[in-house]
Amino acid sequence: MAITTEDCKGMRTFNGMEYEQVEKFVSFGEEQIFKADKVIFAQEDKNDGNFYLVVAGSVNVVKKTRKGEEISATLEKGNAFGEMGVFEDKPRAATMKTATTTRCLVLTKAKYQQLREADPKLALIFAENLLLLYFDRFRAVAAKAETSSFWL
């Protein structure tokens, strides 16, 4: 079953896009289904350039710490991960492991470049939405850090 525009309705990644634009964006991606407890990629893995949008299910963000591995967040429908891989070639910043069977729309770096050439306006809206996602993540980290000496 392929991912449809209806599957993506209300997702922040598609804010500001018309129905046809969402349809076009989805056509550049591919569906991947991951079973529960599947490591999609590990922290420090070579970047494969893939961006993942959770369409159903949930994925744990696992970080290596001095105490071992720690789940720092759980991403559910509408959340994205791997977006840094589309824009840079640095190793993966965290391990992404499914908590449940998870269905994702996957956009490769090559497909994003094709999208950018085919429809620069659509690629810009996507990039702006990712920037807003980063702002949200930064605010969450900053809120956690307010009670520690993180900013000193």
Rosetta constraint file for C-alpha pairs under 8 A:
AtomPair CA 2 CA 30 HARMONIC 7.77 0.50
AtomPair CA 2 CA 31 HARMONIC 6.22 0.50
AtomPair CA 3 CA 7 HARMONIC 6.27 0.50
AtomPair CA 3 CA 26 HARMONIC 7.30 0.50
AtomPair CA 3 CA 30 HARMONIC 7.68 0.50
AtomPair CA 3 CA 31 HARMONIC 6.18 0.50
AtomPair CA 3 CA 105 HARMONIC 7.01 0.50
AtomPair CA 4 CA 8 HARMONIC 6.91 0.50
AtomPair CA 4 CA 23 HARMONIC 7.35 0.50
AtomPair CA 4 CA 26 HARMONIC 7.12 0.50
AtomPair CA 5 CA 9 HARMONIC 6.50 0.50
AtomPair CA 5 CA 19 HARMONIC 7.38 0.50
AtomPair CA 5 CA 22 HARMONIC 6.19 0.50
AtomPair CA 5 CA 23 HARMONIC 5.39 0.50
AtomPair CA 5 CA 26 HARMONIC 6.97 0.50
AtomPair CA 7 CA 55 HARMONIC 6.65 0.50
AtomPair CA 8 CA 14 HARMONIC 7.70 0.50
AtomPair CA 8 CA 22 HARMONIC 7.90 0.50
AtomPair CA 8 CA 55 HARMONIC 6.90 0.50
AtomPair CA 8 CA 78 HARMONIC 7.43 0.50
AtomPair CA 10 CA 14 HARMONIC 7.43 0.50
AtomPair CA 10 CA 15 HARMONIC 7.67 0.50
AtomPair CA 10 CA 78 HARMONIC 7.85 0.50
AtomPair CA 11 CA 15 HARMONIC 7.01 0.50
AtomPair CA 11 CA 77 HARMONIC 7.97 0.50
AtomPair CA 11 CA 78 HARMONIC 4.81 0.50
AtomPair CA 11 CA 79 HARMONIC 7.74 0.50
AtomPair CA 12 CA 78 HARMONIC 6.60 0.50
AtomPair CA 12 CA 79 HARMONIC 7.83 0.50
AtomPair CA 12 CA 129 HARMONIC 6.96 0.50
AtomPair CA 13 CA 78 HARMONIC 7.37 0.50
AtomPair CA 13 CA 79 HARMONIC 7.99 0.50
AtomPair CA 13 CA 80 HARMONIC 7.82 0.50
AtomPair CA 13 CA 126 HARMONIC 6.45 0.50
AtomPair CA 13 CA 129 HARMONIC 5.51 0.50
AtomPair CA 13 CA 130 HARMONIC 6.83 0.50
AtomPair CA 14 CA 22 HARMONIC 6.47 0.50
AtomPair CA 14 CA 125 HARMONIC 7.98 0.50
AtomPair CA 14 CA 126 HARMONIC 6.96 0.50
AtomPair CA 14 CA 129 HARMONIC 7.33 0.50
AtomPair CA 15 CA 125 HARMONIC 7.99 0.50
AtomPair CA 15 CA 129 HARMONIC 6.93 0.50
AtomPair CA 16 CA 125 HARMONIC 7.05 0.50
AtomPair CA 17 CA 21 HARMONIC 5.62 0.50
AtomPair CA 17 CA 22 HARMONIC 6.15 0.50
AtomPair CA 17 CA 122 HARMONIC 7.60 0.50
AtomPair CA 17 CA 125 HARMONIC 7.32 0.50
AtomPair CA 18 CA 22 HARMONIC 6.41 0.50
AtomPair CA 19 CA 23 HARMONIC 6.20 0.50
AtomPair CA 20 CA 24 HARMONIC 6.12 0.50
AtomPair CA 21 CA 25 HARMONIC 6.09 0.50
AtomPair CA 21 CA 122 HARMONIC 6.76 0.50
AtomPair CA 22 CA 26 HARMONIC 6.08 0.50
AtomPair CA 23 CA 27 HARMONIC 6.26 0.50
AtomPair CA 24 CA 28 HARMONIC 6.80 0.50
AtomPair CA 25 CA 29 HARMONIC 7.02 0.50
AtomPair CA 25 CA 115 HARMONIC 7.55 0.50
AtomPair CA 25 CA 122 HARMONIC 7.78 0.50
AtomPair CA 26 CA 30 HARMONIC 7.60 0.50
AtomPair CA 26 CA 105 HARMONIC 7.49 0.50
AtomPair CA 28 CA 107 HARMONIC 6.72 0.50
AtomPair CA 28 CA 111 HARMONIC 6.00 0.50
AtomPair CA 28 CA 112 HARMONIC 7.51 0.50
AtomPair CA 28 CA 115 HARMONIC 7.01 0.50
AtomPair CA 29 CA 105 HARMONIC 5.92 0.50
AtomPair CA 29 CA 106 HARMONIC 5.21 0.50
AtomPair CA 29 CA 107 HARMONIC 4.51 0.50
AtomPair CA 29 CA 108 HARMONIC 7.29 0.50
AtomPair CA 29 CA 111 HARMONIC 7.26 0.50
AtomPair CA 30 CA 105 HARMONIC 5.54 0.50
AtomPair CA 30 CA 106 HARMONIC 5.24 0.50
AtomPair CA 30 CA 107 HARMONIC 6.68 0.50
AtomPair CA 31 CA 103 HARMONIC 7.02 0.50
AtomPair CA 31 CA 104 HARMONIC 5.73 0.50
AtomPair CA 31 CA 105 HARMONIC 4.82 0.50
AtomPair CA 31 CA 106 HARMONIC 6.16 0.50
AtomPair CA 32 CA 103 HARMONIC 5.90 0.50
AtomPair CA 32 CA 104 HARMONIC 5.33 0.50
AtomPair CA 32 CA 105 HARMONIC 6.49 0.50
AtomPair CA 32 CA 106 HARMONIC 6.80 0.50
AtomPair CA 33 CA 101 HARMONIC 7.21 0.50
AtomPair CA 33 CA 102 HARMONIC 5.67 0.50
AtomPair CA 33 CA 103 HARMONIC 4.46 0.50
AtomPair CA 33 CA 104 HARMONIC 6.30 0.50
AtomPair CA 34 CA 38 HARMONIC 6.41 0.50
AtomPair CA 34 CA 40 HARMONIC 7.85 0.50
AtomPair CA 34 CA 98 HARMONIC 7.15 0.50
AtomPair CA 34 CA 101 HARMONIC 5.66 0.50
AtomPair CA 34 CA 102 HARMONIC 5.17 0.50
AtomPair CA 34 CA 103 HARMONIC 6.41 0.50
AtomPair CA 35 CA 98 HARMONIC 7.11 0.50
AtomPair CA 35 CA 100 HARMONIC 6.72 0.50
AtomPair CA 35 CA 101 HARMONIC 4.33 0.50
AtomPair CA 35 CA 102 HARMONIC 6.42 0.50
AtomPair CA 36 CA 98 HARMONIC 5.20 0.50
AtomPair CA 36 CA 99 HARMONIC 5.42 0.50
AtomPair CA 36 CA 100 HARMONIC 4.19 0.50
AtomPair CA 36 CA 101 HARMONIC 4.44 0.50
AtomPair CA 36 CA 102 HARMONIC 7.10 0.50
AtomPair CA 37 CA 97 HARMONIC 5.95 0.50
AtomPair CA 37 CA 98 HARMONIC 4.98 0.50
AtomPair CA 37 CA 99 HARMONIC 5.68 0.50
AtomPair CA 37 CA 100 HARMONIC 6.87 0.50
AtomPair CA 38 CA 97 HARMONIC 5.41 0.50
AtomPair CA 38 CA 98 HARMONIC 5.32 0.50
AtomPair CA 39 CA 95 HARMONIC 7.11 0.50
AtomPair CA 39 CA 96 HARMONIC 5.86 0.50
AtomPair CA 39 CA 97 HARMONIC 4.26 0.50
AtomPair CA 39 CA 98 HARMONIC 6.55 0.50
AtomPair CA 40 CA 95 HARMONIC 7.58 0.50
AtomPair CA 40 CA 96 HARMONIC 5.55 0.50
AtomPair CA 40 CA 97 HARMONIC 5.83 0.50
AtomPair CA 40 CA 98 HARMONIC 7.44 0.50
AtomPair CA 41 CA 45 HARMONIC 6.67 0.50
AtomPair CA 41 CA 92 HARMONIC 7.57 0.50
AtomPair CA 41 CA 95 HARMONIC 5.65 0.50
AtomPair CA 41 CA 96 HARMONIC 5.64 0.50
AtomPair CA 41 CA 97 HARMONIC 7.46 0.50
AtomPair CA 42 CA 92 HARMONIC 6.79 0.50
AtomPair CA 42 CA 94 HARMONIC 6.23 0.50
AtomPair CA 42 CA 95 HARMONIC 3.94 0.50
AtomPair CA 42 CA 96 HARMONIC 6.37 0.50
AtomPair CA 43 CA 63 HARMONIC 7.14 0.50
AtomPair CA 43 CA 64 HARMONIC 7.69 0.50
AtomPair CA 43 CA 91 HARMONIC 7.37 0.50
AtomPair CA 43 CA 92 HARMONIC 5.08 0.50
AtomPair CA 43 CA 93 HARMONIC 5.26 0.50
AtomPair CA 43 CA 94 HARMONIC 4.09 0.50
AtomPair CA 43 CA 95 HARMONIC 4.45 0.50
AtomPair CA 43 CA 96 HARMONIC 7.94 0.50
AtomPair CA 44 CA 91 HARMONIC 4.86 0.50
AtomPair CA 44 CA 92 HARMONIC 4.88 0.50
AtomPair CA 44 CA 93 HARMONIC 6.20 0.50
AtomPair CA 44 CA 94 HARMONIC 7.18 0.50
AtomPair CA 45 CA 91 HARMONIC 5.41 0.50
AtomPair CA 45 CA 92 HARMONIC 5.36 0.50
AtomPair CA 46 CA 90 HARMONIC 7.23 0.50
AtomPair CA 46 CA 91 HARMONIC 4.84 0.50
AtomPair CA 46 CA 92 HARMONIC 6.50 0.50
AtomPair CA 47 CA 85 HARMONIC 5.94 0.50
AtomPair CA 47 CA 89 HARMONIC 5.90 0.50
AtomPair CA 47 CA 90 HARMONIC 6.18 0.50
AtomPair CA 47 CA 91 HARMONIC 5.11 0.50
AtomPair CA 47 CA 92 HARMONIC 5.76 0.50
AtomPair CA 48 CA 85 HARMONIC 6.83 0.50
AtomPair CA 49 CA 82 HARMONIC 7.65 0.50
AtomPair CA 49 CA 84 HARMONIC 7.95 0.50
AtomPair CA 49 CA 85 HARMONIC 4.24 0.50
AtomPair CA 49 CA 86 HARMONIC 4.91 0.50
AtomPair CA 49 CA 87 HARMONIC 7.79 0.50
AtomPair CA 49 CA 88 HARMONIC 7.86 0.50
AtomPair CA 49 CA 89 HARMONIC 7.28 0.50
AtomPair CA 49 CA 108 HARMONIC 5.78 0.50
AtomPair CA 49 CA 109 HARMONIC 4.89 0.50
AtomPair CA 50 CA 82 HARMONIC 6.13 0.50
AtomPair CA 50 CA 83 HARMONIC 7.20 0.50
AtomPair CA 50 CA 85 HARMONIC 5.94 0.50
AtomPair CA 50 CA 86 HARMONIC 6.20 0.50
AtomPair CA 50 CA 106 HARMONIC 6.48 0.50
AtomPair CA 50 CA 107 HARMONIC 5.70 0.50
AtomPair CA 50 CA 108 HARMONIC 4.38 0.50
AtomPair CA 50 CA 109 HARMONIC 5.92 0.50
AtomPair CA 51 CA 80 HARMONIC 7.40 0.50
AtomPair CA 51 CA 81 HARMONIC 6.18 0.50
AtomPair CA 51 CA 82 HARMONIC 4.60 0.50
AtomPair CA 51 CA 83 HARMONIC 4.78 0.50
AtomPair CA 51 CA 84 HARMONIC 7.77 0.50
AtomPair CA 51 CA 85 HARMONIC 6.67 0.50
AtomPair CA 51 CA 86 HARMONIC 6.36 0.50
AtomPair CA 51 CA 106 HARMONIC 5.61 0.50
AtomPair CA 51 CA 107 HARMONIC 5.10 0.50
AtomPair CA 51 CA 108 HARMONIC 6.22 0.50
AtomPair CA 51 CA 109 HARMONIC 7.62 0.50
AtomPair CA 52 CA 80 HARMONIC 5.58 0.50
AtomPair CA 52 CA 81 HARMONIC 5.32 0.50
AtomPair CA 52 CA 82 HARMONIC 5.89 0.50
AtomPair CA 52 CA 83 HARMONIC 7.20 0.50
AtomPair CA 52 CA 104 HARMONIC 5.99 0.50
AtomPair CA 52 CA 105 HARMONIC 5.79 0.50
AtomPair CA 52 CA 106 HARMONIC 4.67 0.50
AtomPair CA 52 CA 107 HARMONIC 6.56 0.50
AtomPair CA 53 CA 77 HARMONIC 7.88 0.50
AtomPair CA 53 CA 78 HARMONIC 6.53 0.50
AtomPair CA 53 CA 79 HARMONIC 6.00 0.50
AtomPair CA 53 CA 80 HARMONIC 4.36 0.50
AtomPair CA 53 CA 81 HARMONIC 6.59 0.50
AtomPair CA 53 CA 104 HARMONIC 5.26 0.50
AtomPair CA 53 CA 105 HARMONIC 5.09 0.50
AtomPair CA 53 CA 106 HARMONIC 6.45 0.50
AtomPair CA 54 CA 58 HARMONIC 7.20 0.50
AtomPair CA 54 CA 75 HARMONIC 7.58 0.50
AtomPair CA 54 CA 76 HARMONIC 6.21 0.50
AtomPair CA 54 CA 77 HARMONIC 4.93 0.50
AtomPair CA 54 CA 78 HARMONIC 5.55 0.50
AtomPair CA 54 CA 79 HARMONIC 5.61 0.50
AtomPair CA 54 CA 80 HARMONIC 6.07 0.50
AtomPair CA 54 CA 102 HARMONIC 7.11 0.50
AtomPair CA 54 CA 103 HARMONIC 6.16 0.50
AtomPair CA 54 CA 104 HARMONIC 4.61 0.50
AtomPair CA 54 CA 105 HARMONIC 6.67 0.50
AtomPair CA 55 CA 76 HARMONIC 7.88 0.50
AtomPair CA 55 CA 77 HARMONIC 4.98 0.50
AtomPair CA 55 CA 78 HARMONIC 6.12 0.50
AtomPair CA 55 CA 102 HARMONIC 7.57 0.50
AtomPair CA 55 CA 103 HARMONIC 5.45 0.50
AtomPair CA 55 CA 104 HARMONIC 5.21 0.50
AtomPair CA 55 CA 105 HARMONIC 6.71 0.50
AtomPair CA 56 CA 76 HARMONIC 6.99 0.50
AtomPair CA 56 CA 77 HARMONIC 5.14 0.50
AtomPair CA 56 CA 102 HARMONIC 5.51 0.50
AtomPair CA 56 CA 103 HARMONIC 5.03 0.50
AtomPair CA 56 CA 104 HARMONIC 7.02 0.50
AtomPair CA 57 CA 76 HARMONIC 6.02 0.50
AtomPair CA 57 CA 77 HARMONIC 6.46 0.50
AtomPair CA 57 CA 98 HARMONIC 7.95 0.50
AtomPair CA 57 CA 99 HARMONIC 7.61 0.50
AtomPair CA 57 CA 100 HARMONIC 5.60 0.50
AtomPair CA 57 CA 101 HARMONIC 5.70 0.50
AtomPair CA 57 CA 102 HARMONIC 4.16 0.50
AtomPair CA 57 CA 103 HARMONIC 6.32 0.50
AtomPair CA 58 CA 74 HARMONIC 6.58 0.50
AtomPair CA 58 CA 75 HARMONIC 5.47 0.50
AtomPair CA 58 CA 76 HARMONIC 4.47 0.50
AtomPair CA 58 CA 77 HARMONIC 6.98 0.50
AtomPair CA 58 CA 98 HARMONIC 5.97 0.50
AtomPair CA 58 CA 99 HARMONIC 5.44 0.50
AtomPair CA 58 CA 100 HARMONIC 5.64 0.50
AtomPair CA 58 CA 101 HARMONIC 7.38 0.50
AtomPair CA 58 CA 102 HARMONIC 5.92 0.50
AtomPair CA 59 CA 74 HARMONIC 5.58 0.50
AtomPair CA 59 CA 75 HARMONIC 5.13 0.50
AtomPair CA 59 CA 76 HARMONIC 6.59 0.50
AtomPair CA 59 CA 96 HARMONIC 6.36 0.50
AtomPair CA 59 CA 97 HARMONIC 5.51 0.50
AtomPair CA 59 CA 98 HARMONIC 4.12 0.50
AtomPair CA 59 CA 99 HARMONIC 5.21 0.50
AtomPair CA 59 CA 100 HARMONIC 7.20 0.50
AtomPair CA 59 CA 102 HARMONIC 7.32 0.50
AtomPair CA 60 CA 71 HARMONIC 6.24 0.50
AtomPair CA 60 CA 72 HARMONIC 7.58 0.50
AtomPair CA 60 CA 73 HARMONIC 5.92 0.50
AtomPair CA 60 CA 74 HARMONIC 4.40 0.50
AtomPair CA 60 CA 75 HARMONIC 6.27 0.50
AtomPair CA 60 CA 96 HARMONIC 5.76 0.50
AtomPair CA 60 CA 97 HARMONIC 5.20 0.50
AtomPair CA 60 CA 98 HARMONIC 5.87 0.50
AtomPair CA 60 CA 99 HARMONIC 6.02 0.50
AtomPair CA 61 CA 71 HARMONIC 5.60 0.50
AtomPair CA 61 CA 72 HARMONIC 5.63 0.50
AtomPair CA 61 CA 73 HARMONIC 5.17 0.50
AtomPair CA 61 CA 74 HARMONIC 6.00 0.50
AtomPair CA 61 CA 75 HARMONIC 7.47 0.50
AtomPair CA 61 CA 94 HARMONIC 6.40 0.50
AtomPair CA 61 CA 95 HARMONIC 5.95 0.50
AtomPair CA 61 CA 96 HARMONIC 5.04 0.50
AtomPair CA 61 CA 97 HARMONIC 6.74 0.50
AtomPair CA 62 CA 69 HARMONIC 6.32 0.50
AtomPair CA 62 CA 70 HARMONIC 5.43 0.50
AtomPair CA 62 CA 71 HARMONIC 4.42 0.50
AtomPair CA 62 CA 72 HARMONIC 5.92 0.50
AtomPair CA 62 CA 73 HARMONIC 7.52 0.50
AtomPair CA 62 CA 94 HARMONIC 5.84 0.50
AtomPair CA 62 CA 95 HARMONIC 4.92 0.50
AtomPair CA 62 CA 96 HARMONIC 6.16 0.50
AtomPair CA 62 CA 97 HARMONIC 7.23 0.50
AtomPair CA 63 CA 69 HARMONIC 5.57 0.50
AtomPair CA 63 CA 70 HARMONIC 5.38 0.50
AtomPair CA 63 CA 71 HARMONIC 6.41 0.50
AtomPair CA 63 CA 72 HARMONIC 6.63 0.50
AtomPair CA 63 CA 94 HARMONIC 5.28 0.50
AtomPair CA 63 CA 95 HARMONIC 6.29 0.50
AtomPair CA 64 CA 68 HARMONIC 5.66 0.50
AtomPair CA 64 CA 69 HARMONIC 4.49 0.50
AtomPair CA 64 CA 70 HARMONIC 6.40 0.50
AtomPair CA 64 CA 94 HARMONIC 7.73 0.50
AtomPair CA 65 CA 69 HARMONIC 5.84 0.50
AtomPair CA 65 CA 70 HARMONIC 6.84 0.50
AtomPair CA 75 CA 79 HARMONIC 5.65 0.50
AtomPair CA 75 CA 80 HARMONIC 7.53 0.50
AtomPair CA 82 CA 86 HARMONIC 7.52 0.50
AtomPair CA 82 CA 92 HARMONIC 7.74 0.50
AtomPair CA 83 CA 87 HARMONIC 7.29 0.50
AtomPair CA 83 CA 130 HARMONIC 7.56 0.50
AtomPair CA 84 CA 88 HARMONIC 6.02 0.50
AtomPair CA 85 CA 89 HARMONIC 6.15 0.50
AtomPair CA 85 CA 90 HARMONIC 7.32 0.50
AtomPair CA 85 CA 92 HARMONIC 7.63 0.50
AtomPair CA 85 CA 109 HARMONIC 7.36 0.50
AtomPair CA 86 CA 108 HARMONIC 7.09 0.50
AtomPair CA 86 CA 109 HARMONIC 4.82 0.50
AtomPair CA 86 CA 112 HARMONIC 7.31 0.50
AtomPair CA 87 CA 109 HARMONIC 7.73 0.50
AtomPair CA 98 CA 102 HARMONIC 6.55 0.50
AtomPair CA 107 CA 111 HARMONIC 6.22 0.50
AtomPair CA 107 CA 112 HARMONIC 6.52 0.50
AtomPair CA 108 CA 112 HARMONIC 6.20 0.50
AtomPair CA 109 CA 113 HARMONIC 6.25 0.50
AtomPair CA 110 CA 114 HARMONIC 6.31 0.50
AtomPair CA 111 CA 115 HARMONIC 6.10 0.50
AtomPair CA 112 CA 116 HARMONIC 6.07 0.50
AtomPair CA 112 CA 123 HARMONIC 7.65 0.50
AtomPair CA 113 CA 117 HARMONIC 6.30 0.50
AtomPair CA 114 CA 118 HARMONIC 6.07 0.50
AtomPair CA 115 CA 119 HARMONIC 5.74 0.50
AtomPair CA 115 CA 120 HARMONIC 7.24 0.50
AtomPair CA 115 CA 122 HARMONIC 7.80 0.50
AtomPair CA 115 CA 123 HARMONIC 6.44 0.50
AtomPair CA 116 CA 120 HARMONIC 4.69 0.50
AtomPair CA 116 CA 121 HARMONIC 7.89 0.50
AtomPair CA 116 CA 122 HARMONIC 7.43 0.50
AtomPair CA 116 CA 123 HARMONIC 5.10 0.50
AtomPair CA 116 CA 124 HARMONIC 7.92 0.50
AtomPair CA 119 CA 123 HARMONIC 6.41 0.50
AtomPair CA 120 CA 124 HARMONIC 6.11 0.50
AtomPair CA 121 CA 125 HARMONIC 6.34 0.50
AtomPair CA 122 CA 126 HARMONIC 6.28 0.50
AtomPair CA 123 CA 127 HARMONIC 6.18 0.50
AtomPair CA 124 CA 128 HARMONIC 6.06 0.50
AtomPair CA 125 CA 129 HARMONIC 6.19 0.50
AtomPair CA 126 CA 130 HARMONIC 6.33 0.50
AtomPair CA 127 CA 131 HARMONIC 6.26 0.50
AtomPair CA 128 CA 132 HARMONIC 6.38 0.50
AtomPair CA 129 CA 133 HARMONIC 6.31 0.50
AtomPair CA 130 CA 134 HARMONIC 6.34 0.50
AtomPair CA 131 CA 135 HARMONIC 6.37 0.50
AtomPair CA 132 CA 136 HARMONIC 6.38 0.50
AtomPair CA 133 CA 137 HARMONIC 6.32 0.50
AtomPair CA 134 CA 138 HARMONIC 6.02 0.50
AtomPair CA 135 CA 139 HARMONIC 6.16 0.50
AtomPair CA 136 CA 140 HARMONIC 6.29 0.50
AtomPair CA 137 CA 141 HARMONIC 6.30 0.50
AtomPair CA 138 CA 142 HARMONIC 6.04 0.50
AtomPair CA 139 CA 143 HARMONIC 6.04 0.50
AtomPair CA 140 CA 144 HARMONIC 6.38 0.50
AtomPair CA 141 CA 145 HARMONIC 6.14 0.50
AtomPair CA 142 CA 146 HARMONIC 6.20 0.50
AtomPair CA 143 CA 147 HARMONIC 7.84 0.50
AtomPair CA 144 CA 148 HARMONIC 7.69 0.50
AtomPair CA 145 CA 149 HARMONIC 7.11 0.50
AtomPair CA 145 CA 150 HARMONIC 5.53 0.50
AtomPair CA 145 CA 151 HARMONIC 7.25 0.50
AtomPair CA 146 CA 150 HARMONIC 7.48 0.50
AtomPair CA 146 CA 151 HARMONIC 7.80 0.50
